[in-house]
């Protein structure tokens, strides 16, 4: 039986997750399914005015954006497939329906040498971010970002955190409300809070063959360096 990249990294800890969280993070390409989440973010916030350049730069390759708002319609698409490099991949394609709709993309793969999930950000996967996974007391999943590397053509270097941020993502299931809750905070160690959001969503599971995944789901370029 195949195991998702999250289950492989967490090992026995994966079983401590809420059943709905296990389902959400437990599928892979062999599951032949996709998860389409839809909901509302109670608040999408941005940092002080001087963080605007960071966020505006993020729109270049669908990583971040500078807009903010309340009661923002939200969708997230999770697809699982094996990329052209033979890596089991899970997408996080998110859209915020702000005055100007913003999409931001992430592609998760597992680094077998270090047994951790690496987040390949943006349309060209040029930013590789190490992720640390842990189980919350309520059965939710906490994801914390760590070291980052920039890859663009022949250029490759450790990305300085002065120009980036550390993210903490918490996803859990609210049984009484019968929906998922999510909270995201991104902070720069020098400039402080950069960006974040929190809200709720539901998930619709749909059958799909990995061979039928449309082109717009995949990145423009797949980066081999993680």
N, C-alpha and C positions, 0 to 999 in steps of 0.2 A: 504493500500500500504506500503510495506517495505521501510526502509530507510537505507542507508549505515552507517557504523560506523562514517565516516567523517561528513555526513549530520546531524547525531544525535548530534555530539559534537558541530558543528558550528551553528546549529539552523538556524535562518533566515539569518545569514551571508552567508550561503552556496549559497543562491540565487544571491549573488554579484559576485560569481566566473564566469569566462568566460564559456559559454555553453560547450565548449570542455573540460574544466577542471571539470565542473560539471559531465559530462559524465564519465570522467576518474576516478573520485573519488566517483561516485554516485551509483555504482553497488554493489550488495551483492549476497549471495548464491541463493536467489530466482530469480535473474536475469538470471541465467543459461547461463552465458557468461564468456569469459576470454579475457583479453587484452594482446596482444603480441606486445611489442614495439621493434623496431630495428632502429639503427642509428649509429652515430659516435660521440665520445667524442673528441672535439678539443684538449683537454689536460687533462691528468690524472697526477696529481702532488703529491709529497710526501714532507714532511718536511725535516729539516736538518738531517745530518747523525745520530745524537744522538736520533732521533725518530724512527730509524729502528727497535729496539727491540719491541716497541709498535705495529708496523705494522706487524712484523713477527709473534708475538704472536696471532694476529688477524686471521692468516691463519688457526690456529688450528681448529676453528669451523666455518669457512666461515663468518668472520665479516669484516676484513680488509686484506690488502696485501701490500707489500713493493715496488712493481714495479711501474714504471711511464712511460709515453709515450705521443705521439701526434697522432692525427687522428686514434684513437683506436676504432675499431668496437665494438658495444655495443648492448646488448639485455636485455630486462626486461620483466618478465612474472608476470602478476597479475591475480591470481585466487581467487575466493571467495567461502568459504565453512564453514560449522559448524564443529568445531573440536570435538574430543571425550569428551571434557569437556562441550560441549554445547555452546561454544563461537563462535559468528560470527567472521570469520577470513579472512583477505585479505593478500595475499602474495606479497612480493617484492623480486623476485628472479633475481638477476642481474649478467650478465657475461661480463667481459672485455676481449676481444680477444687480449691479450698482447702476448709477446713471449711465455709465459706460461699462458694459459687462466686461469682467476681467476673468481670464482663464489662467491658471497656473498649474504646471505639470511636474510630476516627479515619477521616476521609474526605479523601483526597488529591486535589487539583486543581492545575492548572498556571496560574501567573500569566504570561500571554503578554508582558506589558509588561516584566517583570523576568527572564523565562525561568527561573523556579525553581518548585519544588513547594511548595505551601502545605498544611500539615496543619490541617484543620478538626476540632477535637477535641470529643468528647462528643455527647450525644444532640441538642443544639440548635446545634451548630457555633458556639458562642459564643466560642471561643478559636482564633484563627488564628495559626499558627506557621510562620515561614519555615524551610525546610529546605535545607541544603547537602549535595550529593551528591558522593561521590568513590569511586574504585576502589581497593580494597586490593591489596596485592602478591599475595595468594593468589587474586585474582579475585573476591573478595567485594565487597559494597556497604557503604560507610560512610555513614550519615545523621546529620548533626549539626544540632540545632535552633538557631535564632537568635532574632531579634526576635519578639515576641508582641503581639497586639492583641486586646482584649476587645470583643465586640459583643453587646449585649443590648437589644433594642427601640431606643429613641432614644439609648441610651448607647453610646459608642464611645471608646476611649482606648488608648494604649500601655500594655500591662500591665507593672507594675513587677516586675522580677526578684527583688526582695526577697521576694515572695510566690509565686514559681514556681521553675522549675529549667531547666537546659540538659540536653538528652538527647543521648546518643551511642548509636546503634544500629549494630551490625555483624552482617551476615548473610553467610554463606559456605557453600560446599558441600564436604563432606568426602568425597572420592572413595573412599578405602578403606572407610569405614563406610557409604557410599551413603546419606547423609542430610544435611539442612541443620543448620547450627549458628547459634545466635543469642546475642548478648550485648547487654544493654541496661543503661546506667548513666545515672541522672538525678541531677544535683548542683545545689545552690543555691549561688550565689557567696558568700553570707553564712553560711549554716547548714551547708554541707557536703553529704555524700551524703544523698540523700532516698530513693531507690528503685531497684531494678534486678532483673534476673534473667538467667540463662543456662541453656542446655540445647540439646536437639536435637528435630528433628521431620522427618516425611516429608510429602510432598504428593500428594494425589489430585486429578487433573484431571477435571472433569466438564463435559459440554456443558450450556449454558443459553442461552436467548434472553433478551436484556436486558429484553424486555417481560414476561417471566415472573418477574422478581426479586421475591421476597415483600416485603411492607411492612416486616417487622421488620429487614430488612437496611439500609433507608434511615433517615436521621435524622428526628426529629420535626419539625425545622425546618431549612430550607436557608438559610444566610446568604450574602447577595450580597457583603458587604464582606470582602475578603481582604487 
